[in-house]
Amino acid sequence: MEQVIQHPIYEVIFSRRDVRRFLPRPIPEEVLQRILTAAHHAPSVGFMQPWNFIVIRDTGVKGEIKGLFQRENAKAAQVFRGKRRRLYDRLKLEGIEEAPVNLCITCDPKRFGPHVLGRHTIRRTDLYSTCCAIQNLWLAARAEGLGVGWVSILSNDRLKKILRIPRGILPVAYLCIGYPIEFLPQPELQEVGWASRLELDDLIFADRWGVKQGKG
């Protein structure tokens, strides 16, 4: 059983959810700026800060993204059969048009040139750093009472065309942000029986892969 420490940061972490259902309530500009500022203060290898943020409010742009999602989701559904497929078809996997704000977070792998401190051996640290910004934003949003939903069933190539993202810039996350109808007590995929959280003890090794703690 995981122990929940009573401290605000842990409360935010454990109550964070992937949200798909939003209230028709606008996000105050100062709140949006606060969560973007939190994202911009994420750690990044070599202080490369490879992220950009495309804030999307236009209903026409949202409509194009929703159409892209629907096409890709129809393809994704084909891999499931039987009971799993019926459950998949009932899942709500986006809130693109309902959310007052959509946000595309991108990665610029060439920011500050080819020689970034700490990146010589592991080149993809630009993507890892961008993911830190996404997590910062998600937790800050939860602290503000906002829900965030990550829409991953999209074609990046088509998304880049819709958002006019330049060549070489990588879309990493497409997020729906708004005030949620509710924060579920546990992740929705766990609520509906799609998956369960793994036991932490099964994921921890000591010193080398596969060696359980307390065993030689």
MODELLER restraints for C-alpha pairs under 7 A, 6 or more apart:
rsr = mdl.restraints
at = mdl.atoms
rsr.add(forms.Gaussian(group=physical.xy_distance, feature=features.Distance(at['CA:12:A'], at['CA:139:A']), mean=6.33, stdev=0.5))
rsr.add(forms.Gaussian(group=physical.xy_distance, feature=features.Distance(at['CA:12:A'], at['CA:142:A']), mean=6.30, stdev=0.5))
rsr.add(forms.Gaussian(group=physical.xy_distance, feature=features.Distance(at['CA:12:A'], at['CA:143:A']), mean=6.15, stdev=0.5))
rsr.add(forms.Gaussian(group=physical.xy_distance, feature=features.Distance(at['CA:13:A'], at['CA:139:A']), mean=6.61, stdev=0.5))
rsr.add(forms.Gaussian(group=physical.xy_distance, feature=features.Distance(at['CA:16:A'], at['CA:139:A']), mean=6.83, stdev=0.5))
rsr.add(forms.Gaussian(group=physical.xy_distance, feature=features.Distance(at['CA:16:A'], at['CA:142:A']), mean=6.04, stdev=0.5))
rsr.add(forms.Gaussian(group=physical.xy_distance, feature=features.Distance(at['CA:17:A'], at['CA:183:A']), mean=6.68, stdev=0.5))
rsr.add(forms.Gaussian(group=physical.xy_distance, feature=features.Distance(at['CA:17:A'], at['CA:187:A']), mean=6.03, stdev=0.5))
rsr.add(forms.Gaussian(group=physical.xy_distance, feature=features.Distance(at['CA:18:A'], at['CA:148:A']), mean=5.81, stdev=0.5))
rsr.add(forms.Gaussian(group=physical.xy_distance, feature=features.Distance(at['CA:18:A'], at['CA:149:A']), mean=4.70, stdev=0.5))
rsr.add(forms.Gaussian(group=physical.xy_distance, feature=features.Distance(at['CA:18:A'], at['CA:150:A']), mean=6.82, stdev=0.5))
rsr.add(forms.Gaussian(group=physical.xy_distance, feature=features.Distance(at['CA:19:A'], at['CA:147:A']), mean=5.39, stdev=0.5))
rsr.add(forms.Gaussian(group=physical.xy_distance, feature=features.Distance(at['CA:19:A'], at['CA:148:A']), mean=5.28, stdev=0.5))
rsr.add(forms.Gaussian(group=physical.xy_distance, feature=features.Distance(at['CA:19:A'], at['CA:149:A']), mean=4.62, stdev=0.5))
rsr.add(forms.Gaussian(group=physical.xy_distance, feature=features.Distance(at['CA:19:A'], at['CA:180:A']), mean=6.78, stdev=0.5))
rsr.add(forms.Gaussian(group=physical.xy_distance, feature=features.Distance(at['CA:20:A'], at['CA:92:A']), mean=6.63, stdev=0.5))
rsr.add(forms.Gaussian(group=physical.xy_distance, feature=features.Distance(at['CA:20:A'], at['CA:93:A']), mean=6.57, stdev=0.5))
rsr.add(forms.Gaussian(group=physical.xy_distance, feature=features.Distance(at['CA:20:A'], at['CA:94:A']), mean=5.33, stdev=0.5))
rsr.add(forms.Gaussian(group=physical.xy_distance, feature=features.Distance(at['CA:20:A'], at['CA:95:A']), mean=4.77, stdev=0.5))
rsr.add(forms.Gaussian(group=physical.xy_distance, feature=features.Distance(at['CA:20:A'], at['CA:149:A']), mean=5.70, stdev=0.5))
rsr.add(forms.Gaussian(group=physical.xy_distance, feature=features.Distance(at['CA:21:A'], at['CA:95:A']), mean=6.07, stdev=0.5))
rsr.add(forms.Gaussian(group=physical.xy_distance, feature=features.Distance(at['CA:21:A'], at['CA:180:A']), mean=5.84, stdev=0.5))
rsr.add(forms.Gaussian(group=physical.xy_distance, feature=features.Distance(at['CA:21:A'], at['CA:181:A']), mean=5.90, stdev=0.5))
rsr.add(forms.Gaussian(group=physical.xy_distance, feature=features.Distance(at['CA:22:A'], at['CA:98:A']), mean=6.04, stdev=0.5))
rsr.add(forms.Gaussian(group=physical.xy_distance, feature=features.Distance(at['CA:22:A'], at['CA:99:A']), mean=5.73, stdev=0.5))
rsr.add(forms.Gaussian(group=physical.xy_distance, feature=features.Distance(at['CA:22:A'], at['CA:178:A']), mean=5.88, stdev=0.5))
rsr.add(forms.Gaussian(group=physical.xy_distance, feature=features.Distance(at['CA:22:A'], at['CA:179:A']), mean=5.57, stdev=0.5))
rsr.add(forms.Gaussian(group=physical.xy_distance, feature=features.Distance(at['CA:22:A'], at['CA:180:A']), mean=4.27, stdev=0.5))
rsr.add(forms.Gaussian(group=physical.xy_distance, feature=features.Distance(at['CA:22:A'], at['CA:181:A']), mean=5.27, stdev=0.5))
rsr.add(forms.Gaussian(group=physical.xy_distance, feature=features.Distance(at['CA:23:A'], at['CA:179:A']), mean=5.62, stdev=0.5))
rsr.add(forms.Gaussian(group=physical.xy_distance, feature=features.Distance(at['CA:23:A'], at['CA:180:A']), mean=5.71, stdev=0.5))
rsr.add(forms.Gaussian(group=physical.xy_distance, feature=features.Distance(at['CA:23:A'], at['CA:181:A']), mean=5.60, stdev=0.5))
rsr.add(forms.Gaussian(group=physical.xy_distance, feature=features.Distance(at['CA:25:A'], at['CA:179:A']), mean=6.67, stdev=0.5))
rsr.add(forms.Gaussian(group=physical.xy_distance, feature=features.Distance(at['CA:26:A'], at['CA:100:A']), mean=5.81, stdev=0.5))
rsr.add(forms.Gaussian(group=physical.xy_distance, feature=features.Distance(at['CA:27:A'], at['CA:100:A']), mean=6.99, stdev=0.5))
rsr.add(forms.Gaussian(group=physical.xy_distance, feature=features.Distance(at['CA:27:A'], at['CA:178:A']), mean=6.60, stdev=0.5))
rsr.add(forms.Gaussian(group=physical.xy_distance, feature=features.Distance(at['CA:35:A'], at['CA:137:A']), mean=5.31, stdev=0.5))
rsr.add(forms.Gaussian(group=physical.xy_distance, feature=features.Distance(at['CA:35:A'], at['CA:140:A']), mean=5.43, stdev=0.5))
rsr.add(forms.Gaussian(group=physical.xy_distance, feature=features.Distance(at['CA:35:A'], at['CA:141:A']), mean=5.90, stdev=0.5))
rsr.add(forms.Gaussian(group=physical.xy_distance, feature=features.Distance(at['CA:36:A'], at['CA:137:A']), mean=6.33, stdev=0.5))
rsr.add(forms.Gaussian(group=physical.xy_distance, feature=features.Distance(at['CA:38:A'], at['CA:136:A']), mean=5.87, stdev=0.5))
rsr.add(forms.Gaussian(group=physical.xy_distance, feature=features.Distance(at['CA:38:A'], at['CA:137:A']), mean=5.81, stdev=0.5))
rsr.add(forms.Gaussian(group=physical.xy_distance, feature=features.Distance(at['CA:38:A'], at['CA:140:A']), mean=6.52, stdev=0.5))
rsr.add(forms.Gaussian(group=physical.xy_distance, feature=features.Distance(at['CA:39:A'], at['CA:133:A']), mean=4.38, stdev=0.5))
rsr.add(forms.Gaussian(group=physical.xy_distance, feature=features.Distance(at['CA:39:A'], at['CA:134:A']), mean=6.30, stdev=0.5))
rsr.add(forms.Gaussian(group=physical.xy_distance, feature=features.Distance(at['CA:39:A'], at['CA:136:A']), mean=4.95, stdev=0.5))
rsr.add(forms.Gaussian(group=physical.xy_distance, feature=features.Distance(at['CA:39:A'], at['CA:137:A']), mean=4.63, stdev=0.5))
rsr.add(forms.Gaussian(group=physical.xy_distance, feature=features.Distance(at['CA:40:A'], at['CA:133:A']), mean=6.30, stdev=0.5))
rsr.add(forms.Gaussian(group=physical.xy_distance, feature=features.Distance(at['CA:42:A'], at['CA:132:A']), mean=5.74, stdev=0.5))
rsr.add(forms.Gaussian(group=physical.xy_distance, feature=features.Distance(at['CA:42:A'], at['CA:133:A']), mean=4.89, stdev=0.5))
rsr.add(forms.Gaussian(group=physical.xy_distance, feature=features.Distance(at['CA:42:A'], at['CA:136:A']), mean=6.23, stdev=0.5))
rsr.add(forms.Gaussian(group=physical.xy_distance, feature=features.Distance(at['CA:43:A'], at['CA:129:A']), mean=6.50, stdev=0.5))
rsr.add(forms.Gaussian(group=physical.xy_distance, feature=features.Distance(at['CA:43:A'], at['CA:132:A']), mean=6.54, stdev=0.5))
rsr.add(forms.Gaussian(group=physical.xy_distance, feature=features.Distance(at['CA:44:A'], at['CA:129:A']), mean=4.63, stdev=0.5))
rsr.add(forms.Gaussian(group=physical.xy_distance, feature=features.Distance(at['CA:45:A'], at['CA:118:A']), mean=6.20, stdev=0.5))
rsr.add(forms.Gaussian(group=physical.xy_distance, feature=features.Distance(at['CA:45:A'], at['CA:119:A']), mean=6.96, stdev=0.5))
rsr.add(forms.Gaussian(group=physical.xy_distance, feature=features.Distance(at['CA:45:A'], at['CA:125:A']), mean=6.44, stdev=0.5))
rsr.add(forms.Gaussian(group=physical.xy_distance, feature=features.Distance(at['CA:45:A'], at['CA:129:A']), mean=6.47, stdev=0.5))
rsr.add(forms.Gaussian(group=physical.xy_distance, feature=features.Distance(at['CA:46:A'], at['CA:116:A']), mean=5.72, stdev=0.5))
rsr.add(forms.Gaussian(group=physical.xy_distance, feature=features.Distance(at['CA:46:A'], at['CA:117:A']), mean=4.53, stdev=0.5))
rsr.add(forms.Gaussian(group=physical.xy_distance, feature=features.Distance(at['CA:46:A'], at['CA:118:A']), mean=5.67, stdev=0.5))
rsr.add(forms.Gaussian(group=physical.xy_distance, feature=features.Distance(at['CA:48:A'], at['CA:111:A']), mean=6.62, stdev=0.5))
rsr.add(forms.Gaussian(group=physical.xy_distance, feature=features.Distance(at['CA:48:A'], at['CA:112:A']), mean=6.66, stdev=0.5))
rsr.add(forms.Gaussian(group=physical.xy_distance, feature=features.Distance(at['CA:48:A'], at['CA:116:A']), mean=6.97, stdev=0.5))
rsr.add(forms.Gaussian(group=physical.xy_distance, feature=features.Distance(at['CA:50:A'], at['CA:107:A']), mean=5.17, stdev=0.5))
rsr.add(forms.Gaussian(group=physical.xy_distance, feature=features.Distance(at['CA:50:A'], at['CA:108:A']), mean=4.99, stdev=0.5))
rsr.add(forms.Gaussian(group=physical.xy_distance, feature=features.Distance(at['CA:50:A'], at['CA:109:A']), mean=6.56, stdev=0.5))
rsr.add(forms.Gaussian(group=physical.xy_distance, feature=features.Distance(at['CA:50:A'], at['CA:111:A']), mean=6.05, stdev=0.5))
rsr.add(forms.Gaussian(group=physical.xy_distance, feature=features.Distance(at['CA:50:A'], at['CA:126:A']), mean=6.16, stdev=0.5))
rsr.add(forms.Gaussian(group=physical.xy_distance, feature=features.Distance(at['CA:50:A'], at['CA:130:A']), mean=6.48, stdev=0.5))
rsr.add(forms.Gaussian(group=physical.xy_distance, feature=features.Distance(at['CA:51:A'], at['CA:105:A']), mean=6.53, stdev=0.5))
rsr.add(forms.Gaussian(group=physical.xy_distance, feature=features.Distance(at['CA:51:A'], at['CA:106:A']), mean=5.37, stdev=0.5))
rsr.add(forms.Gaussian(group=physical.xy_distance, feature=features.Distance(at['CA:51:A'], at['CA:107:A']), mean=4.75, stdev=0.5))
rsr.add(forms.Gaussian(group=physical.xy_distance, feature=features.Distance(at['CA:51:A'], at['CA:108:A']), mean=6.34, stdev=0.5))
rsr.add(forms.Gaussian(group=physical.xy_distance, feature=features.Distance(at['CA:51:A'], at['CA:130:A']), mean=5.79, stdev=0.5))
rsr.add(forms.Gaussian(group=physical.xy_distance, feature=features.Distance(at['CA:52:A'], at['CA:105:A']), mean=5.77, stdev=0.5))
rsr.add(forms.Gaussian(group=physical.xy_distance, feature=features.Distance(at['CA:52:A'], at['CA:106:A']), mean=5.25, stdev=0.5))
rsr.add(forms.Gaussian(group=physical.xy_distance, feature=features.Distance(at['CA:52:A'], at['CA:107:A']), mean=6.63, stdev=0.5))
rsr.add(forms.Gaussian(group=physical.xy_distance, feature=features.Distance(at['CA:53:A'], at['CA:103:A']), mean=6.60, stdev=0.5))
rsr.add(forms.Gaussian(group=physical.xy_distance, feature=features.Distance(at['CA:53:A'], at['CA:104:A']), mean=5.85, stdev=0.5))
rsr.add(forms.Gaussian(group=physical.xy_distance, feature=features.Distance(at['CA:53:A'], at['CA:105:A']), mean=4.80, stdev=0.5))
rsr.add(forms.Gaussian(group=physical.xy_distance, feature=features.Distance(at['CA:53:A'], at['CA:106:A']), mean=6.54, stdev=0.5))
rsr.add(forms.Gaussian(group=physical.xy_distance, feature=features.Distance(at['CA:54:A'], at['CA:103:A']), mean=5.56, stdev=0.5))
rsr.add(forms.Gaussian(group=physical.xy_distance, feature=features.Distance(at['CA:54:A'], at['CA:104:A']), mean=5.04, stdev=0.5))
rsr.add(forms.Gaussian(group=physical.xy_distance, feature=features.Distance(at['CA:54:A'], at['CA:105:A']), mean=6.47, stdev=0.5))
rsr.add(forms.Gaussian(group=physical.xy_distance, feature=features.Distance(at['CA:55:A'], at['CA:101:A']), mean=6.85, stdev=0.5))
rsr.add(forms.Gaussian(group=physical.xy_distance, feature=features.Distance(at['CA:55:A'], at['CA:102:A']), mean=6.10, stdev=0.5))
rsr.add(forms.Gaussian(group=physical.xy_distance, feature=features.Distance(at['CA:55:A'], at['CA:103:A']), mean=4.80, stdev=0.5))
rsr.add(forms.Gaussian(group=physical.xy_distance, feature=features.Distance(at['CA:55:A'], at['CA:104:A']), mean=6.77, stdev=0.5))
rsr.add(forms.Gaussian(group=physical.xy_distance, feature=features.Distance(at['CA:56:A'], at['CA:101:A']), mean=5.81, stdev=0.5))
rsr.add(forms.Gaussian(group=physical.xy_distance, feature=features.Distance(at['CA:56:A'], at['CA:102:A']), mean=4.87, stdev=0.5))
rsr.add(forms.Gaussian(group=physical.xy_distance, feature=features.Distance(at['CA:56:A'], at['CA:103:A']), mean=5.84, stdev=0.5))
rsr.add(forms.Gaussian(group=physical.xy_distance, feature=features.Distance(at['CA:57:A'], at['CA:100:A']), mean=6.47, stdev=0.5))
rsr.add(forms.Gaussian(group=physical.xy_distance, feature=features.Distance(at['CA:57:A'], at['CA:101:A']), mean=5.30, stdev=0.5))
rsr.add(forms.Gaussian(group=physical.xy_distance, feature=features.Distance(at['CA:57:A'], at['CA:102:A']), mean=6.47, stdev=0.5))
rsr.add(forms.Gaussian(group=physical.xy_distance, feature=features.Distance(at['CA:62:A'], at['CA:96:A']), mean=6.29, stdev=0.5))
rsr.add(forms.Gaussian(group=physical.xy_distance, feature=features.Distance(at['CA:62:A'], at['CA:97:A']), mean=5.93, stdev=0.5))
rsr.add(forms.Gaussian(group=physical.xy_distance, feature=features.Distance(at['CA:63:A'], at['CA:97:A']), mean=6.90, stdev=0.5))
rsr.add(forms.Gaussian(group=physical.xy_distance, feature=features.Distance(at['CA:66:A'], at['CA:96:A']), mean=6.21, stdev=0.5))
rsr.add(forms.Gaussian(group=physical.xy_distance, feature=features.Distance(at['CA:68:A'], at['CA:154:A']), mean=6.37, stdev=0.5))
rsr.add(forms.Gaussian(group=physical.xy_distance, feature=features.Distance(at['CA:69:A'], at['CA:153:A']), mean=5.96, stdev=0.5))
rsr.add(forms.Gaussian(group=physical.xy_distance, feature=features.Distance(at['CA:69:A'], at['CA:154:A']), mean=5.37, stdev=0.5))
rsr.add(forms.Gaussian(group=physical.xy_distance, feature=features.Distance(at['CA:72:A'], at['CA:153:A']), mean=6.03, stdev=0.5))
rsr.add(forms.Gaussian(group=physical.xy_distance, feature=features.Distance(at['CA:72:A'], at['CA:154:A']), mean=5.98, stdev=0.5))
rsr.add(forms.Gaussian(group=physical.xy_distance, feature=features.Distance(at['CA:73:A'], at['CA:153:A']), mean=6.10, stdev=0.5))
rsr.add(forms.Gaussian(group=physical.xy_distance, feature=features.Distance(at['CA:77:A'], at['CA:85:A']), mean=6.84, stdev=0.5))
rsr.add(forms.Gaussian(group=physical.xy_distance, feature=features.Distance(at['CA:94:A'], at['CA:149:A']), mean=6.90, stdev=0.5))
rsr.add(forms.Gaussian(group=physical.xy_distance, feature=features.Distance(at['CA:94:A'], at['CA:151:A']), mean=5.88, stdev=0.5))
rsr.add(forms.Gaussian(group=physical.xy_distance, feature=features.Distance(at['CA:95:A'], at['CA:176:A']), mean=6.15, stdev=0.5))
rsr.add(forms.Gaussian(group=physical.xy_distance, feature=features.Distance(at['CA:96:A'], at['CA:102:A']), mean=6.77, stdev=0.5))
rsr.add(forms.Gaussian(group=physical.xy_distance, feature=features.Distance(at['CA:96:A'], at['CA:176:A']), mean=5.85, stdev=0.5))
rsr.add(forms.Gaussian(group=physical.xy_distance, feature=features.Distance(at['CA:99:A'], at['CA:176:A']), mean=5.69, stdev=0.5))
rsr.add(forms.Gaussian(group=physical.xy_distance, feature=features.Distance(at['CA:99:A'], at['CA:177:A']), mean=5.63, stdev=0.5))
rsr.add(forms.Gaussian(group=physical.xy_distance, feature=features.Distance(at['CA:99:A'], at['CA:178:A']), mean=5.24, stdev=0.5))
rsr.add(forms.Gaussian(group=physical.xy_distance, feature=features.Distance(at['CA:100:A'], at['CA:177:A']), mean=6.71, stdev=0.5))
rsr.add(forms.Gaussian(group=physical.xy_distance, feature=features.Distance(at['CA:100:A'], at['CA:178:A']), mean=5.81, stdev=0.5))
rsr.add(forms.Gaussian(group=physical.xy_distance, feature=features.Distance(at['CA:101:A'], at['CA:176:A']), mean=6.17, stdev=0.5))
rsr.add(forms.Gaussian(group=physical.xy_distance, feature=features.Distance(at['CA:101:A'], at['CA:177:A']), mean=5.28, stdev=0.5))
rsr.add(forms.Gaussian(group=physical.xy_distance, feature=features.Distance(at['CA:101:A'], at['CA:178:A']), mean=6.51, stdev=0.5))
rsr.add(forms.Gaussian(group=physical.xy_distance, feature=features.Distance(at['CA:102:A'], at['CA:175:A']), mean=5.56, stdev=0.5))
rsr.add(forms.Gaussian(group=physical.xy_distance, feature=features.Distance(at['CA:102:A'], at['CA:176:A']), mean=4.54, stdev=0.5))
rsr.add(forms.Gaussian(group=physical.xy_distance, feature=features.Distance(at['CA:102:A'], at['CA:177:A']), mean=5.93, stdev=0.5))
rsr.add(forms.Gaussian(group=physical.xy_distance, feature=features.Distance(at['CA:103:A'], at['CA:174:A']), mean=5.77, stdev=0.5))
rsr.add(forms.Gaussian(group=physical.xy_distance, feature=features.Distance(at['CA:103:A'], at['CA:175:A']), mean=5.00, stdev=0.5))
rsr.add(forms.Gaussian(group=physical.xy_distance, feature=features.Distance(at['CA:103:A'], at['CA:176:A']), mean=6.42, stdev=0.5))
rsr.add(forms.Gaussian(group=physical.xy_distance, feature=features.Distance(at['CA:104:A'], at['CA:171:A']), mean=6.83, stdev=0.5))
rsr.add(forms.Gaussian(group=physical.xy_distance, feature=features.Distance(at['CA:104:A'], at['CA:173:A']), mean=5.69, stdev=0.5))
rsr.add(forms.Gaussian(group=physical.xy_distance, feature=features.Distance(at['CA:104:A'], at['CA:174:A']), mean=4.46, stdev=0.5))
rsr.add(forms.Gaussian(group=physical.xy_distance, feature=features.Distance(at['CA:104:A'], at['CA:175:A']), mean=6.21, stdev=0.5))
rsr.add(forms.Gaussian(group=physical.xy_distance, feature=features.Distance(at['CA:105:A'], at['CA:171:A']), mean=6.17, stdev=0.5))
rsr.add(forms.Gaussian(group=physical.xy_distance, feature=features.Distance(at['CA:105:A'], at['CA:172:A']), mean=5.81, stdev=0.5))
rsr.add(forms.Gaussian(group=physical.xy_distance, feature=features.Distance(at['CA:105:A'], at['CA:173:A']), mean=5.24, stdev=0.5))
rsr.add(forms.Gaussian(group=physical.xy_distance, feature=features.Distance(at['CA:105:A'], at['CA:174:A']), mean=6.52, stdev=0.5))
rsr.add(forms.Gaussian(group=physical.xy_distance, feature=features.Distance(at['CA:106:A'], at['CA:169:A']), mean=6.61, stdev=0.5))
rsr.add(forms.Gaussian(group=physical.xy_distance, feature=features.Distance(at['CA:106:A'], at['CA:170:A']), mean=5.37, stdev=0.5))
rsr.add(forms.Gaussian(group=physical.xy_distance, feature=features.Distance(at['CA:106:A'], at['CA:171:A']), mean=4.30, stdev=0.5))
rsr.add(forms.Gaussian(group=physical.xy_distance, feature=features.Distance(at['CA:106:A'], at['CA:172:A']), mean=5.21, stdev=0.5))
rsr.add(forms.Gaussian(group=physical.xy_distance, feature=features.Distance(at['CA:106:A'], at['CA:173:A']), mean=6.98, stdev=0.5))
rsr.add(forms.Gaussian(group=physical.xy_distance, feature=features.Distance(at['CA:107:A'], at['CA:126:A']), mean=6.91, stdev=0.5))
rsr.add(forms.Gaussian(group=physical.xy_distance, feature=features.Distance(at['CA:107:A'], at['CA:127:A']), mean=6.43, stdev=0.5))
rsr.add(forms.Gaussian(group=physical.xy_distance, feature=features.Distance(at['CA:107:A'], at['CA:130:A']), mean=6.29, stdev=0.5))
rsr.add(forms.Gaussian(group=physical.xy_distance, feature=features.Distance(at['CA:107:A'], at['CA:169:A']), mean=5.82, stdev=0.5))
rsr.add(forms.Gaussian(group=physical.xy_distance, feature=features.Distance(at['CA:107:A'], at['CA:170:A']), mean=5.04, stdev=0.5))
rsr.add(forms.Gaussian(group=physical.xy_distance, feature=features.Distance(at['CA:107:A'], at['CA:171:A']), mean=6.39, stdev=0.5))
rsr.add(forms.Gaussian(group=physical.xy_distance, feature=features.Distance(at['CA:107:A'], at['CA:172:A']), mean=6.60, stdev=0.5))
rsr.add(forms.Gaussian(group=physical.xy_distance, feature=features.Distance(at['CA:108:A'], at['CA:169:A']), mean=4.97, stdev=0.5))
rsr.add(forms.Gaussian(group=physical.xy_distance, feature=features.Distance(at['CA:108:A'], at['CA:170:A']), mean=6.50, stdev=0.5))
rsr.add(forms.Gaussian(group=physical.xy_distance, feature=features.Distance(at['CA:109:A'], at['CA:126:A']), mean=5.96, stdev=0.5))
rsr.add(forms.Gaussian(group=physical.xy_distance, feature=features.Distance(at['CA:119:A'], at['CA:125:A']), mean=6.49, stdev=0.5))
rsr.add(forms.Gaussian(group=physical.xy_distance, feature=features.Distance(at['CA:138:A'], at['CA:148:A']), mean=6.39, stdev=0.5))
rsr.add(forms.Gaussian(group=physical.xy_distance, feature=features.Distance(at['CA:141:A'], at['CA:147:A']), mean=6.53, stdev=0.5))
rsr.add(forms.Gaussian(group=physical.xy_distance, feature=features.Distance(at['CA:145:A'], at['CA:179:A']), mean=6.68, stdev=0.5))
rsr.add(forms.Gaussian(group=physical.xy_distance, feature=features.Distance(at['CA:146:A'], at['CA:177:A']), mean=6.79, stdev=0.5))
rsr.add(forms.Gaussian(group=physical.xy_distance, feature=features.Distance(at['CA:146:A'], at['CA:178:A']), mean=5.40, stdev=0.5))
rsr.add(forms.Gaussian(group=physical.xy_distance, feature=features.Distance(at['CA:146:A'], at['CA:179:A']), mean=4.73, stdev=0.5))
rsr.add(forms.Gaussian(group=physical.xy_distance, feature=features.Distance(at['CA:146:A'], at['CA:180:A']), mean=6.50, stdev=0.5))
rsr.add(forms.Gaussian(group=physical.xy_distance, feature=features.Distance(at['CA:147:A'], at['CA:177:A']), mean=5.74, stdev=0.5))
rsr.add(forms.Gaussian(group=physical.xy_distance, feature=features.Distance(at['CA:147:A'], at['CA:178:A']), mean=5.49, stdev=0.5))
rsr.add(forms.Gaussian(group=physical.xy_distance, feature=features.Distance(at['CA:147:A'], at['CA:179:A']), mean=5.68, stdev=0.5))
rsr.add(forms.Gaussian(group=physical.xy_distance, feature=features.Distance(at['CA:147:A'], at['CA:180:A']), mean=5.36, stdev=0.5))
rsr.add(forms.Gaussian(group=physical.xy_distance, feature=features.Distance(at['CA:148:A'], at['CA:175:A']), mean=6.40, stdev=0.5))
rsr.add(forms.Gaussian(group=physical.xy_distance, feature=features.Distance(at['CA:148:A'], at['CA:176:A']), mean=5.55, stdev=0.5))
rsr.add(forms.Gaussian(group=physical.xy_distance, feature=features.Distance(at['CA:148:A'], at['CA:177:A']), mean=4.66, stdev=0.5))
rsr.add(forms.Gaussian(group=physical.xy_distance, feature=features.Distance(at['CA:148:A'], at['CA:178:A']), mean=6.82, stdev=0.5))
rsr.add(forms.Gaussian(group=physical.xy_distance, feature=features.Distance(at['CA:149:A'], at['CA:175:A']), mean=5.44, stdev=0.5))
rsr.add(forms.Gaussian(group=physical.xy_distance, feature=features.Distance(at['CA:149:A'], at['CA:176:A']), mean=5.01, stdev=0.5))
rsr.add(forms.Gaussian(group=physical.xy_distance, feature=features.Distance(at['CA:149:A'], at['CA:177:A']), mean=6.64, stdev=0.5))
rsr.add(forms.Gaussian(group=physical.xy_distance, feature=features.Distance(at['CA:150:A'], at['CA:173:A']), mean=6.68, stdev=0.5))
rsr.add(forms.Gaussian(group=physical.xy_distance, feature=features.Distance(at['CA:150:A'], at['CA:174:A']), mean=5.86, stdev=0.5))
rsr.add(forms.Gaussian(group=physical.xy_distance, feature=features.Distance(at['CA:150:A'], at['CA:175:A']), mean=4.61, stdev=0.5))
rsr.add(forms.Gaussian(group=physical.xy_distance, feature=features.Distance(at['CA:150:A'], at['CA:176:A']), mean=6.53, stdev=0.5))
rsr.add(forms.Gaussian(group=physical.xy_distance, feature=features.Distance(at['CA:151:A'], at['CA:174:A']), mean=5.48, stdev=0.5))
rsr.add(forms.Gaussian(group=physical.xy_distance, feature=features.Distance(at['CA:151:A'], at['CA:175:A']), mean=5.99, stdev=0.5))
rsr.add(forms.Gaussian(group=physical.xy_distance, feature=features.Distance(at['CA:152:A'], at['CA:174:A']), mean=6.89, stdev=0.5))
rsr.add(forms.Gaussian(group=physical.xy_distance, feature=features.Distance(at['CA:156:A'], at['CA:171:A']), mean=6.59, stdev=0.5))
rsr.add(forms.Gaussian(group=physical.xy_distance, feature=features.Distance(at['CA:189:A'], at['CA:195:A']), mean=5.88, stdev=0.5))
rsr.add(forms.Gaussian(group=physical.xy_distance, feature=features.Distance(at['CA:190:A'], at['CA:196:A']), mean=5.20, stdev=0.5))
rsr.add(forms.Gaussian(group=physical.xy_distance, feature=features.Distance(at['CA:204:A'], at['CA:212:A']), mean=6.87, stdev=0.5))
rsr.add(forms.Gaussian(group=physical.xy_distance, feature=features.Distance(at['CA:205:A'], at['CA:211:A']), mean=5.14, stdev=0.5))
rsr.add(forms.Gaussian(group=physical.xy_distance, feature=features.Distance(at['CA:205:A'], at['CA:212:A']), mean=4.90, stdev=0.5))
rsr.add(forms.Gaussian(group=physical.xy_distance, feature=features.Distance(at['CA:205:A'], at['CA:213:A']), mean=6.00, stdev=0.5))
rsr.add(forms.Gaussian(group=physical.xy_distance, feature=features.Distance(at['CA:206:A'], at['CA:212:A']), mean=5.71, stdev=0.5))
rsr.add(forms.Gaussian(group=physical.xy_distance, feature=features.Distance(at['CA:206:A'], at['CA:213:A']), mean=5.12, stdev=0.5))
